[in-house]
């Protein structure tokens, strides 16, 4: 199994979650986060905002469905036709084990 974590603009979060739902991936964890990327925050006049609000969406999928999920996120999280700085990042990592807490069962 694979965990896909996407850091996206807050205003794009609902759109990404809807795209995942329509693609058949309703199980998503959403966390409000703050941080900065290569742009090192944003300057508005004399004020520098070092950390910007973002949302992290996490979804666990079978290995063979990873590319489909990544493409759904890329297409729905991008601002404008070409995208822009601050649109976010996607991180993909292996998941060794998954357990359902209510039943205590290990999932395949």
CNS distance restraints for C-alpha pairs under 8 A (distance, minus, plus):
assign (resid   1 and name CA) (resid  60 and name CA) 6.69 0.50 0.50
assign (resid   1 and name CA) (resid  61 and name CA) 5.66 0.50 0.50
assign (resid   1 and name CA) (resid  62 and name CA) 4.48 0.50 0.50
assign (resid   1 and name CA) (resid  63 and name CA) 5.05 0.50 0.50
assign (resid   1 and name CA) (resid  94 and name CA) 6.16 0.50 0.50
assign (resid   1 and name CA) (resid  95 and name CA) 5.31 0.50 0.50
assign (resid   1 and name CA) (resid  96 and name CA) 7.23 0.50 0.50
assign (resid   2 and name CA) (resid  60 and name CA) 5.49 0.50 0.50
assign (resid   2 and name CA) (resid  61 and name CA) 5.39 0.50 0.50
assign (resid   2 and name CA) (resid  62 and name CA) 6.01 0.50 0.50
assign (resid   2 and name CA) (resid  63 and name CA) 5.48 0.50 0.50
assign (resid   2 and name CA) (resid  66 and name CA) 6.82 0.50 0.50
assign (resid   2 and name CA) (resid  92 and name CA) 6.82 0.50 0.50
assign (resid   2 and name CA) (resid  93 and name CA) 5.78 0.50 0.50
assign (resid   2 and name CA) (resid  94 and name CA) 4.62 0.50 0.50
assign (resid   2 and name CA) (resid  95 and name CA) 5.32 0.50 0.50
assign (resid   3 and name CA) (resid  58 and name CA) 6.82 0.50 0.50
assign (resid   3 and name CA) (resid  59 and name CA) 5.73 0.50 0.50
assign (resid   3 and name CA) (resid  60 and name CA) 4.34 0.50 0.50
assign (resid   3 and name CA) (resid  61 and name CA) 6.52 0.50 0.50
assign (resid   3 and name CA) (resid  92 and name CA) 5.77 0.50 0.50
assign (resid   3 and name CA) (resid  93 and name CA) 5.36 0.50 0.50
assign (resid   3 and name CA) (resid  94 and name CA) 6.09 0.50 0.50
assign (resid   3 and name CA) (resid  95 and name CA) 6.15 0.50 0.50
assign (resid   4 and name CA) (resid  58 and name CA) 5.70 0.50 0.50
assign (resid   4 and name CA) (resid  59 and name CA) 5.39 0.50 0.50
assign (resid   4 and name CA) (resid  60 and name CA) 6.25 0.50 0.50
assign (resid   4 and name CA) (resid  61 and name CA) 7.84 0.50 0.50
assign (resid   4 and name CA) (resid  66 and name CA) 7.57 0.50 0.50
assign (resid   4 and name CA) (resid  69 and name CA) 7.94 0.50 0.50
assign (resid   4 and name CA) (resid  70 and name CA) 7.45 0.50 0.50
assign (resid   4 and name CA) (resid  90 and name CA) 6.87 0.50 0.50
assign (resid   4 and name CA) (resid  91 and name CA) 5.79 0.50 0.50
assign (resid   4 and name CA) (resid  92 and name CA) 4.67 0.50 0.50
assign (resid   4 and name CA) (resid  93 and name CA) 6.70 0.50 0.50
assign (resid   5 and name CA) (resid  56 and name CA) 6.55 0.50 0.50
assign (resid   5 and name CA) (resid  57 and name CA) 5.61 0.50 0.50
assign (resid   5 and name CA) (resid  58 and name CA) 4.49 0.50 0.50
assign (resid   5 and name CA) (resid  59 and name CA) 6.66 0.50 0.50
assign (resid   5 and name CA) (resid  90 and name CA) 5.63 0.50 0.50
assign (resid   5 and name CA) (resid  91 and name CA) 5.05 0.50 0.50
assign (resid   5 and name CA) (resid  92 and name CA) 6.39 0.50 0.50
assign (resid   6 and name CA) (resid  55 and name CA) 7.97 0.50 0.50
assign (resid   6 and name CA) (resid  56 and name CA) 5.43 0.50 0.50
assign (resid   6 and name CA) (resid  57 and name CA) 5.15 0.50 0.50
assign (resid   6 and name CA) (resid  58 and name CA) 6.50 0.50 0.50
assign (resid   6 and name CA) (resid  73 and name CA) 7.61 0.50 0.50
assign (resid   6 and name CA) (resid  88 and name CA) 7.18 0.50 0.50
assign (resid   6 and name CA) (resid  89 and name CA) 5.76 0.50 0.50
assign (resid   6 and name CA) (resid  90 and name CA) 4.32 0.50 0.50
assign (resid   6 and name CA) (resid  91 and name CA) 6.28 0.50 0.50
assign (resid   7 and name CA) (resid  54 and name CA) 6.36 0.50 0.50
assign (resid   7 and name CA) (resid  55 and name CA) 5.60 0.50 0.50
assign (resid   7 and name CA) (resid  56 and name CA) 4.44 0.50 0.50
assign (resid   7 and name CA) (resid  57 and name CA) 6.54 0.50 0.50
assign (resid   7 and name CA) (resid  88 and name CA) 5.03 0.50 0.50
assign (resid   7 and name CA) (resid  89 and name CA) 5.25 0.50 0.50
assign (resid   7 and name CA) (resid  90 and name CA) 6.34 0.50 0.50
assign (resid   8 and name CA) (resid  12 and name CA) 6.57 0.50 0.50
assign (resid   8 and name CA) (resid  13 and name CA) 6.43 0.50 0.50
assign (resid   8 and name CA) (resid  54 and name CA) 5.64 0.50 0.50
assign (resid   8 and name CA) (resid  55 and name CA) 5.41 0.50 0.50
assign (resid   8 and name CA) (resid  56 and name CA) 6.37 0.50 0.50
assign (resid   8 and name CA) (resid  57 and name CA) 7.78 0.50 0.50
assign (resid   8 and name CA) (resid  77 and name CA) 6.45 0.50 0.50
assign (resid   8 and name CA) (resid  87 and name CA) 5.91 0.50 0.50
assign (resid   8 and name CA) (resid  88 and name CA) 4.69 0.50 0.50
assign (resid   8 and name CA) (resid  89 and name CA) 6.95 0.50 0.50
assign (resid   9 and name CA) (resid  13 and name CA) 6.52 0.50 0.50
assign (resid   9 and name CA) (resid  53 and name CA) 7.40 0.50 0.50
assign (resid   9 and name CA) (resid  54 and name CA) 5.02 0.50 0.50
assign (resid   9 and name CA) (resid  55 and name CA) 6.32 0.50 0.50
assign (resid   9 and name CA) (resid  77 and name CA) 7.53 0.50 0.50
assign (resid   9 and name CA) (resid  86 and name CA) 7.30 0.50 0.50
assign (resid   9 and name CA) (resid  87 and name CA) 5.95 0.50 0.50
assign (resid   9 and name CA) (resid  88 and name CA) 6.70 0.50 0.50
assign (resid  10 and name CA) (resid  53 and name CA) 6.99 0.50 0.50
assign (resid  10 and name CA) (resid  54 and name CA) 5.29 0.50 0.50
assign (resid  10 and name CA) (resid  55 and name CA) 5.52 0.50 0.50
assign (resid  12 and name CA) (resid  16 and name CA) 6.23 0.50 0.50
assign (resid  12 and name CA) (resid  76 and name CA) 7.43 0.50 0.50
assign (resid  12 and name CA) (resid  77 and name CA) 5.61 0.50 0.50
assign (resid  13 and name CA) (resid  17 and name CA) 6.16 0.50 0.50
assign (resid  13 and name CA) (resid  55 and name CA) 6.76 0.50 0.50
assign (resid  13 and name CA) (resid  57 and name CA) 7.89 0.50 0.50
assign (resid  13 and name CA) (resid  77 and name CA) 7.41 0.50 0.50
assign (resid  14 and name CA) (resid  18 and name CA) 6.05 0.50 0.50
assign (resid  15 and name CA) (resid  19 and name CA) 6.18 0.50 0.50
assign (resid  15 and name CA) (resid  76 and name CA) 6.15 0.50 0.50
assign (resid  15 and name CA) (resid  77 and name CA) 7.25 0.50 0.50
assign (resid  16 and name CA) (resid  20 and name CA) 6.23 0.50 0.50
assign (resid  16 and name CA) (resid  72 and name CA) 7.60 0.50 0.50
assign (resid  16 and name CA) (resid  73 and name CA) 5.83 0.50 0.50
assign (resid  16 and name CA) (resid  76 and name CA) 5.19 0.50 0.50
assign (resid  16 and name CA) (resid  77 and name CA) 5.90 0.50 0.50
assign (resid  17 and name CA) (resid  21 and name CA) 6.15 0.50 0.50
assign (resid  17 and name CA) (resid  26 and name CA) 7.90 0.50 0.50
assign (resid  17 and name CA) (resid  28 and name CA) 7.42 0.50 0.50
assign (resid  18 and name CA) (resid  22 and name CA) 6.10 0.50 0.50
assign (resid  19 and name CA) (resid  23 and name CA) 6.10 0.50 0.50
assign (resid  19 and name CA) (resid  72 and name CA) 6.33 0.50 0.50
assign (resid  19 and name CA) (resid  73 and name CA) 7.36 0.50 0.50
assign (resid  19 and name CA) (resid  76 and name CA) 6.64 0.50 0.50
assign (resid  20 and name CA) (resid  24 and name CA) 6.34 0.50 0.50
assign (resid  20 and name CA) (resid  25 and name CA) 5.06 0.50 0.50
assign (resid  20 and name CA) (resid  26 and name CA) 6.47 0.50 0.50
assign (resid  20 and name CA) (resid  69 and name CA) 7.18 0.50 0.50
assign (resid  20 and name CA) (resid  72 and name CA) 6.61 0.50 0.50
assign (resid  20 and name CA) (resid  73 and name CA) 7.39 0.50 0.50
assign (resid  21 and name CA) (resid  25 and name CA) 4.91 0.50 0.50
assign (resid  21 and name CA) (resid  26 and name CA) 4.55 0.50 0.50
assign (resid  22 and name CA) (resid  26 and name CA) 8.00 0.50 0.50
assign (resid  23 and name CA) (resid  69 and name CA) 7.95 0.50 0.50
assign (resid  23 and name CA) (resid  72 and name CA) 7.62 0.50 0.50
assign (resid  25 and name CA) (resid  59 and name CA) 7.90 0.50 0.50
assign (resid  27 and name CA) (resid  59 and name CA) 6.58 0.50 0.50
assign (resid  28 and name CA) (resid  57 and name CA) 6.43 0.50 0.50
assign (resid  28 and name CA) (resid  58 and name CA) 5.63 0.50 0.50
assign (resid  28 and name CA) (resid  59 and name CA) 5.05 0.50 0.50
assign (resid  29 and name CA) (resid  56 and name CA) 7.94 0.50 0.50
assign (resid  29 and name CA) (resid  57 and name CA) 5.55 0.50 0.50
assign (resid  29 and name CA) (resid  58 and name CA) 5.04 0.50 0.50
assign (resid  29 and name CA) (resid  59 and name CA) 6.63 0.50 0.50
assign (resid  30 and name CA) (resid  55 and name CA) 6.68 0.50 0.50
assign (resid  30 and name CA) (resid  56 and name CA) 5.63 0.50 0.50
assign (resid  30 and name CA) (resid  57 and name CA) 4.61 0.50 0.50
assign (resid  30 and name CA) (resid  58 and name CA) 6.55 0.50 0.50
assign (resid  31 and name CA) (resid  55 and name CA) 5.63 0.50 0.50
assign (resid  31 and name CA) (resid  56 and name CA) 5.12 0.50 0.50
assign (resid  31 and name CA) (resid  57 and name CA) 6.57 0.50 0.50
assign (resid  32 and name CA) (resid  53 and name CA) 7.36 0.50 0.50
assign (resid  32 and name CA) (resid  54 and name CA) 6.20 0.50 0.50
assign (resid  32 and name CA) (resid  55 and name CA) 4.57 0.50 0.50
assign (resid  32 and name CA) (resid  56 and name CA) 6.34 0.50 0.50
assign (resid  33 and name CA) (resid  53 and name CA) 6.05 0.50 0.50
assign (resid  33 and name CA) (resid  54 and name CA) 5.24 0.50 0.50
assign (resid  33 and name CA) (resid  55 and name CA) 5.41 0.50 0.50
assign (resid  33 and name CA) (resid  56 and name CA) 6.56 0.50 0.50
assign (resid  34 and name CA) (resid  51 and name CA) 5.68 0.50 0.50
assign (resid  34 and name CA) (resid  52 and name CA) 5.25 0.50 0.50
assign (resid  34 and name CA) (resid  53 and name CA) 4.42 0.50 0.50
assign (resid  34 and name CA) (resid  54 and name CA) 5.43 0.50 0.50
assign (resid  34 and name CA) (resid  55 and name CA) 7.75 0.50 0.50
assign (resid  35 and name CA) (resid  41 and name CA) 7.93 0.50 0.50
assign (resid  35 and name CA) (resid  50 and name CA) 7.60 0.50 0.50
assign (resid  35 and name CA) (resid  51 and name CA) 4.50 0.50 0.50
assign (resid  35 and name CA) (resid  52 and name CA) 5.35 0.50 0.50
assign (resid  35 and name CA) (resid  53 and name CA) 6.73 0.50 0.50
assign (resid  35 and name CA) (resid  54 and name CA) 7.28 0.50 0.50
assign (resid  36 and name CA) (resid  40 and name CA) 5.44 0.50 0.50
assign (resid  36 and name CA) (resid  41 and name CA) 5.37 0.50 0.50
assign (resid  36 and name CA) (resid  50 and name CA) 6.80 0.50 0.50
assign (resid  36 and name CA) (resid  51 and name CA) 5.33 0.50 0.50
assign (resid  36 and name CA) (resid  52 and name CA) 6.06 0.50 0.50
assign (resid  37 and name CA) (resid  41 and name CA) 7.09 0.50 0.50
assign (resid  37 and name CA) (resid  86 and name CA) 6.99 0.50 0.50
assign (resid  39 and name CA) (resid  85 and name CA) 7.25 0.50 0.50
assign (resid  39 and name CA) (resid  86 and name CA) 7.61 0.50 0.50
assign (resid  40 and name CA) (resid  50 and name CA) 6.40 0.50 0.50
assign (resid  40 and name CA) (resid  51 and name CA) 7.96 0.50 0.50
assign (resid  41 and name CA) (resid  48 and name CA) 7.05 0.50 0.50
assign (resid  41 and name CA) (resid  49 and name CA) 5.45 0.50 0.50
assign (resid  41 and name CA) (resid  50 and name CA) 4.43 0.50 0.50
assign (resid  41 and name CA) (resid  51 and name CA) 5.72 0.50 0.50
assign (resid  41 and name CA) (resid  52 and name CA) 6.39 0.50 0.50
assign (resid  42 and name CA) (resid  48 and name CA) 5.78 0.50 0.50
assign (resid  42 and name CA) (resid  49 and name CA) 5.24 0.50 0.50
assign (resid  42 and name CA) (resid  50 and name CA) 6.63 0.50 0.50
assign (resid  42 and name CA) (resid  52 and name CA) 7.93 0.50 0.50
assign (resid  43 and name CA) (resid  47 and name CA) 5.74 0.50 0.50
assign (resid  43 and name CA) (resid  48 and name CA) 4.34 0.50 0.50
assign (resid  43 and name CA) (resid  49 and name CA) 6.17 0.50 0.50
assign (resid  44 and name CA) (resid  48 and name CA) 6.32 0.50 0.50
assign (resid  44 and name CA) (resid  49 and name CA) 7.83 0.50 0.50
assign (resid  60 and name CA) (resid  95 and name CA) 7.89 0.50 0.50
assign (resid  61 and name CA) (resid  65 and name CA) 6.28 0.50 0.50
assign (resid  61 and name CA) (resid  66 and name CA) 6.54 0.50 0.50
assign (resid  62 and name CA) (resid  66 and name CA) 6.88 0.50 0.50
assign (resid  65 and name CA) (resid  69 and name CA) 6.41 0.50 0.50
assign (resid  66 and name CA) (resid  70 and name CA) 6.14 0.50 0.50
assign (resid  67 and name CA) (resid  71 and name CA) 6.13 0.50 0.50
assign (resid  68 and name CA) (resid  72 and name CA) 6.27 0.50 0.50
assign (resid  69 and name CA) (resid  73 and name CA) 6.31 0.50 0.50
assign (resid  70 and name CA) (resid  74 and name CA) 6.12 0.50 0.50
assign (resid  70 and name CA) (resid  90 and name CA) 7.55 0.50 0.50
assign (resid  71 and name CA) (resid  75 and name CA) 6.07 0.50 0.50
assign (resid  72 and name CA) (resid  76 and name CA) 6.23 0.50 0.50
assign (resid  73 and name CA) (resid  77 and name CA) 5.73 0.50 0.50
assign (resid  74 and name CA) (resid  78 and name CA) 6.07 0.50 0.50
assign (resid  77 and name CA) (resid  87 and name CA) 6.80 0.50 0.50
assign (resid  77 and name CA) (resid  88 and name CA) 7.94 0.50 0.50
assign (resid  78 and name CA) (resid  82 and name CA) 7.53 0.50 0.50
assign (resid  78 and name CA) (resid  83 and name CA) 4.98 0.50 0.50
assign (resid  78 and name CA) (resid  84 and name CA) 7.40 0.50 0.50
assign (resid  78 and name CA) (resid  87 and name CA) 5.97 0.50 0.50
assign (resid  79 and name CA) (resid  83 and name CA) 4.68 0.50 0.50
assign (resid  79 and name CA) (resid  84 and name CA) 6.22 0.50 0.50
assign (resid  79 and name CA) (resid  87 and name CA) 6.70 0.50 0.50
assign (resid  80 and name CA) (resid  84 and name CA) 7.46 0.50 0.50
assign (resid  83 and name CA) (resid  87 and name CA) 6.80 0.50 0.50
assign (resid  97 and name CA) (resid 106 and name CA) 7.32 0.50 0.50
assign (resid  97 and name CA) (resid 107 and name CA) 7.40 0.50 0.50
assign (resid  97 and name CA) (resid 108 and name CA) 7.88 0.50 0.50
assign (resid  98 and name CA) (resid 106 and name CA) 5.81 0.50 0.50
assign (resid  98 and name CA) (resid 107 and name CA) 5.43 0.50 0.50
assign (resid  98 and name CA) (resid 108 and name CA) 7.44 0.50 0.50
assign (resid  99 and name CA) (resid 104 and name CA) 6.25 0.50 0.50
assign (resid  99 and name CA) (resid 105 and name CA) 5.58 0.50 0.50
assign (resid  99 and name CA) (resid 106 and name CA) 4.38 0.50 0.50
assign (resid  99 and name CA) (resid 107 and name CA) 5.77 0.50 0.50
assign (resid 100 and name CA) (resid 104 and name CA) 5.37 0.50 0.50
assign (resid 100 and name CA) (resid 105 and name CA) 5.51 0.50 0.50
assign (resid 100 and name CA) (resid 106 and name CA) 6.50 0.50 0.50
assign (resid 100 and name CA) (resid 107 and name CA) 7.24 0.50 0.50
assign (resid 101 and name CA) (resid 105 and name CA) 7.42 0.50 0.50
